[in-house]
Amino acid sequence: MIKINSLKKQYKEAVVLDVESLDIPATECFGLVGNNGAGKTTLFRMILDLVRPTGGSVSIDGMEVTKGEEWKKITGAYLDEHMLLAYLTPDEYFQTLRKIYGMTEADLEAHLSKFTELFNDEVRGKKKYIRDLSKGNLKKVGIAAALMGKPEVVLLDEPFENLDPSSQIRLKKLILKEKEESRITFLISSHDLNHVTEICDRIVLLEKGKVIRDMHDKAAMMTELEAYFTG
Ligand SMILES: Nc1ncnc2c1ncn2[C@@H]1O[C@H](COP(=O)(O)OP(=O)(O)OP(=O)(O)O)[C@@H](O)[C@H]1O
């Protein structure tokens, strides 16, 4: 589903990302971990054509992301609050996206009903603008928006950050359910090793822009990651 080939990003002399090759098959839940500055967000931004690579390429479903727009129809993402419209309420924002995606009111209700537990009565039906939401509630709006329009690929940058413990558990359940039912290919970056190892089939560890581990064995992931991070 996603193919990365000799992907490199350099700012002046500093090489911040250098990934030889990565192949993420359809329906995989791909976890990305690494210390601050390892290059996780840079990699996600290049996959979404928000940052131009110094070299190499990214393809989604056979489409090179820098060379066309078709991949956008099957891709959803929430990286940070810049992707939201701060002057709208969450309801206004979801309505705007509903029109863009050509969804009916019933489609939107069906979609948002999956988020009832996660929203915890703090997101919908309020007069609060997105700019005034707490960081956790902003994240919930962004994730619900990223999953609109039946995407086949969804990228989430630090989805558990700023969520309270109940919301983290609810989000994990929601991602696992979406993965099962909608067969979405998820790419999830996280500093939370417990959550990411629980939901992902594969974990890639970045260090200074390079892939230093590519783990598929669920039973061994946590031990290996703990050993690395306690180093
Ligand atoms: N526009 C830029 N100009 C110069 N350096 C940049 C720029 N954007 C990112 N970097 C550098 O690229 C490196 C990778 O940053 P990135 O945000 O991708 O890391 P990360 O793994 O997401 O970190 P974190 O866990 O802290 O979110 C960092 O050293 C960062 O300072």
The ligand as a Gaussian input file, in Angstrom:
#p B3LYP/6-31G(d) Opt

LIG

0 1
 N       12.160000      22.992000       8.966000
 C       13.196000      22.426000       9.603000
 N       14.426000      22.956000       9.541000
 C       15.486000      22.366000      10.158000
 N       15.402000      21.226000      10.859000
 C       14.200000      20.637000      10.946000
 C       13.038000      21.196000      10.338000
 N       11.984000      20.377000      10.591000
 C       12.473000      19.357000      11.345000
 N       13.785000      19.525000      11.563000
 C       14.666000      18.627000      12.337000
 O       14.434000      17.310000      11.886000
 C       14.685000      16.396000      12.960000
 C       13.525000      15.413000      13.026000
 O       12.374000      16.095000      13.540000
 P       10.962000      15.392000      13.697000
 O       10.003000      16.424000      14.168000
 O       10.668000      14.658000      12.460000
 O       11.254000      14.335000      14.867000
 P       10.239000      13.457000      15.703000
 O       10.788000      12.075000      15.735000
 O        8.863000      13.634000      15.192000
 O       10.385000      14.129000      17.143000
 P        9.356000      14.260000      18.391000
 O        9.310000      12.903000      19.028000
 O       10.057000      15.253000      19.271000
 O        8.045000      14.740000      17.876000
 C       14.883000      17.238000      14.215000
 O       16.251000      17.328000      14.487000
 C       14.318000      18.579000      13.820000
 O       14.949000      19.631000      14.510000

